Amino acid sequence: MKTTLAHVGQVGNLARADCQSARAAVGNRRAAYQAAPLLALALLILAPAFCPAQDRMAEALRKGIVEEDANRNLAAAIQSYQSVLAQYDEDRKSAGTALFRLAECYRKQGKNDQAAAAYKRVVQEFADQTKLAEQSRSHLPKGQQTGGADSAGVAEARRRVRGVLEERLKNAEDDLEKAQAAGGKVPMLRNLVAQWRAEMGSLDIRLEQAAKGPLAEGDAIRIQRENYRSGLEKAQEDLANAQAADNRIPTIKERIMDLRQQLAAFDLETAQQGAALAASPKR
């Protein structure tokens, strides 16, 4: 999985900023057209695409959290989270294109510093969109082109690391779902064991009474008792497995919490490094 839930917040921030910029452009469209016609037009076109997408992603994420935490419906929660990720994949492409077009607008206006900053962001933040990154890199000085290529490699490495963490988290969540399903059978299996024991107790009484009667009757009871004994042993084994699974649930939950904390720390570090890189002086 190359994209993650933690990226949703980044897309939301970008979409929110674009929405605000677009609304400001609409409210002052005459001045915007006179001062920066290309930029205003780009914002007007992109704003309707970003805002509904942000709302859809936020709603899907909210639904997933409700299903997971309130309804305990992990299958439904997974579907909602996967929907968020699918929307993010598409919205990320739009965001990269919008940032590149913004850089183009600045360049056509002769605002070279702003254009270079936007191109640099495309190279650093959307290195996976190869065509846009290459086009942006062609507008940057050679020193920054090399740095952009390096950052693309770092970004890919970080995506792989995060992918490993995501896979471990998914495995832990799958283990939890299986353990909860198995642990939920404990009460039923306890009742089943009690029933088998009661039936065997009844047969023991009948067997004792049959000892005074015909031999054939005693043999039939012994055969029936052996069948009941097998059923009891199977029920006891199932009960032991279910109880073991139920006992594992707290440990698995701790594992999931630890992995979520690792992901959060990883995303925070990535965001901080990205912010520091964006704020660093141009070479």
C-alpha positions in Angstrom: 0.0 0.0 0.0 1.7 3.2 -1.1 -0.8 5.6 0.3 -2.0 5.9 3.9 -4.5 7.3 6.2 -2.0 9.7 7.7 -1.7 11.4 4.2 -5.4 12.3 4.4 -4.5 15.2 6.8 -1.9 16.5 4.3 -4.4 16.4 1.4 -7.0 18.0 3.6 -4.7 20.9 4.5 -3.8 21.4 0.9 -7.4 21.2 -0.2 -8.5 23.6 2.5 -5.9 26.2 1.5 -6.9 25.9 -2.1 -10.5 26.3 -1.2 -9.8 29.5 0.7 -7.7 30.9 -2.1 -10.4 30.1 -4.6 -13.1 31.8 -2.6 -11.0 34.8 -2.2 -10.3 34.9 -5.9 -14.1 34.6 -6.6 -14.9 37.4 -4.2 -12.4 39.7 -5.8 -12.5 38.4 -9.3 -12.2 41.7 -11.1 -9.0 42.6 -9.3 -7.8 39.1 -9.7 -8.3 39.0 -13.4 -6.5 42.3 -13.8 -3.6 41.4 -11.5 -3.1 37.7 -12.3 -5.5 36.4 -15.0 -3.9 32.9 -15.3 -3.6 32.3 -11.6 -7.2 33.4 -10.9 -8.5 31.2 -13.7 -6.6 28.2 -12.4 -8.0 28.7 -8.9 -11.6 29.1 -10.1 -11.3 25.9 -12.1 -9.7 23.8 -9.4 -11.7 25.0 -6.3 -14.9 23.0 -7.1 -12.8 19.8 -7.6 -10.9 20.1 -4.3 -13.6 21.1 -1.9 -16.1 18.3 -2.6 -13.2 15.8 -2.6 -12.1 17.0 0.8 -15.6 16.7 2.1 -16.0 13.1 0.7 -12.7 12.0 2.2 -13.5 13.5 5.6 -17.0 11.9 5.6 -15.5 8.5 4.7 -12.9 8.8 7.4 -15.5 9.8 10.0 -17.6 6.8 9.0 -14.7 4.5 9.3 -13.8 5.7 12.8 -17.5 5.3 13.9 -17.6 1.8 12.5 -14.3 0.8 14.2 -14.7 2.4 17.6 -18.5 2.7 18.1 -20.0 -0.2 16.1 -17.0 -2.5 16.4 -17.6 -3.4 12.7 -14.1 -3.8 11.5 -15.1 -5.0 8.0 -17.2 -1.8 7.4 -14.4 0.3 8.8 -11.9 -1.3 6.5 -14.1 -0.5 3.5 -14.4 3.2 4.6 -10.6 3.5 5.1 -10.0 1.9 1.7 -12.4 4.4 0.2 -10.4 7.3 1.7 -7.2 5.9 0.3 -8.7 5.4 -3.2 -9.9 9.1 -3.2 -6.5 10.2 -1.9 -4.8 8.5 -4.9 -6.9 10.5 -7.3 -6.8 13.7 -5.4 -3.0 13.5 -5.1 -2.7 13.5 -8.8 -4.9 16.6 -9.0 -2.9 18.3 -6.3 0.4 17.7 -8.1 -1.1 19.0 -11.3 -2.5 22.1 -9.6 0.8 22.9 -8.0 2.7 22.5 -11.3 0.1 24.7 -13.2 0.5 27.3 -10.4 4.2 27.3 -11.0 3.6 27.8 -14.7 1.4 30.8 -14.0 4.0 32.4 -11.9 6.6 31.8 -14.5 4.5 33.3 -17.3 3.9 36.4 -15.1 7.7 36.7 -14.6 7.5 35.9 -10.9 10.5 33.7 -11.0 11.0 33.3 -7.2 7.5 32.2 -6.7 7.7 29.9 -9.7 10.9 28.3 -8.5 9.4 27.7 -5.1 6.4 26.0 -6.6 8.4 23.9 -9.0 10.7 22.8 -6.1 7.6 21.7 -4.1 6.5 19.6 -7.1 9.9 17.9 -7.2 10.0 17.4 -3.4 6.4 16.5 -2.6 5.2 14.8 -5.9 8.4 13.0 -7.0 6.3 9.9 -7.7 4.5 11.8 -10.5 7.5 11.4 -12.8 6.4 13.6 -15.7 5.5 16.6 -13.6 8.6 16.2 -11.5 10.8 16.1 -14.6 9.1 19.1 -16.2 9.5 21.0 -12.9 13.1 20.0 -12.5 13.8 21.4 -16.0 12.9 24.9 -14.7 15.2 24.7 -11.7 19.0 25.4 -11.4 21.2 22.3 -11.8 22.1 22.3 -8.1 18.4 22.1 -7.1 17.7 19.5 -9.8 20.2 17.1 -8.2 18.8 17.8 -4.8 15.3 17.1 -6.1 16.5 13.7 -7.5 18.0 12.8 -4.2 14.8 13.8 -2.3 12.8 11.7 -4.7 14.9 8.6 -3.7 14.5 9.5 -0.1 10.8 9.9 -0.5 10.6 6.5 -2.2 12.6 4.9 0.6 10.3 6.5 3.2 7.2 5.2 1.3 8.7 1.7 1.5 9.4 1.9 5.2 5.9 3.2 5.8 4.5 0.4 3.7 6.1 -2.1 6.0 4.6 -0.5 9.1 1.2 -0.5 7.4 1.5 -4.2 6.5 2.4 -5.0 10.1 -0.5 -3.0 11.4 -2.9 -4.7 9.0 -1.7 -8.1 10.1 -2.2 -7.2 13.7 -5.7 -5.9 13.0 -6.5 -9.2 11.1 -5.1 -11.2 14.1 -7.4 -9.1 16.4 -10.4 -9.8 14.3 -9.8 -13.5 14.3 -9.1 -13.6 18.0 -12.3 -11.7 18.8 -14.3 -14.1 16.6 -12.8 -17.1 18.3 -13.1 -15.6 21.8 -16.7 -14.9 21.2 -17.4 -18.6 21.1 -16.2 -19.2 24.7 -19.6 -19.0 26.4 -21.2 -21.3 23.9 -18.4 -23.9 24.2 -18.6 -23.8 28.0 -22.2 -24.7 27.8 -21.4 -27.5 25.3 -18.8 -28.9 27.6 -21.3 -28.8 30.5 -23.9 -30.6 28.4 -21.4 -33.4 27.4 -20.4 -33.9 31.0 -24.1 -34.1 32.1 -24.8 -36.6 29.4 -21.8 -38.7 30.4 -22.9 -38.6 34.1 -26.3 -39.8 33.1 -24.8 -42.7 31.1 -22.6 -43.6 34.1 -25.7 -44.0 36.2 -27.3 -46.1 33.5 -24.2 -48.2 33.1 -24.1 -48.9 36.8 -27.7 -50.0 36.7 -27.1 -52.1 33.6 -24.4 -54.1 35.4 -27.2 -55.9 37.1 -29.0 -56.6 33.9 -28.4 -58.1 30.4 -24.8 -57.9 29.1 -25.9 -56.5 25.7 -27.5 -53.5 27.3 -24.3 -52.6 29.2 -22.3 -52.9 26.0 -24.6 -50.5 24.2 -24.3 -48.0 27.0 -20.5 -48.3 26.9 -20.4 -47.6 23.2 -22.6 -44.6 23.6 -20.5 -43.3 26.5 -17.3 -43.6 24.4 -19.0 -41.5 21.7 -19.9 -38.9 24.3 -16.4 -39.0 25.7 -15.0 -38.1 22.2 -17.5 -35.3 21.9 -16.5 -34.0 25.3 -12.8 -34.0 24.5 -13.4 -32.2 21.2 -15.5 -29.6 23.0 -12.8 -29.1 25.7 -10.1 -28.7 23.0 -12.2 -26.1 21.2 -12.9 -24.3 24.4 -9.2 -24.2 25.3 -8.4 -22.7 21.8 -11.1 -20.1 22.2 -10.0 -19.1 25.6 -6.4 -18.8 24.4 -7.6 -16.6 21.6 -9.6 -14.5 24.0 -6.6 -14.1 26.3 -4.5 -12.9 23.3 -6.9 -10.0 22.6 -5.3 -7.5 25.1 -1.8 -8.3 23.8 -2.9 -7.8 20.2 -4.6 -4.5 21.0 -1.4 -3.3 22.6 0.5 -4.3 19.5 -1.9 -2.4 17.3 -1.6 0.7 19.5 2.2 0.5 19.4 2.2 0.3 15.6 -0.3 3.2 15.3 2.1 5.3 17.5 5.0 4.3 15.3 3.1 5.4 12.2 2.1 8.7 13.8 5.7 9.3 14.8 6.9 8.4 11.3 4.4 10.8 9.7 5.3 13.6 12.2 9.0 13.2 11.4 8.2 13.2 7.6 6.1 16.3 7.9 8.7 18.1 10.0 11.5 17.2 7.6 9.4 18.4 4.6 8.6 21.7 6.4 12.3 22.2 7.2 13.3 21.5 3.6 10.7 23.8 2.2 11.9 26.6 4.6 15.6 26.1 3.9 17.3 28.9 1.9 17.5 28.5 -1.9 20.9 27.5 -3.2 
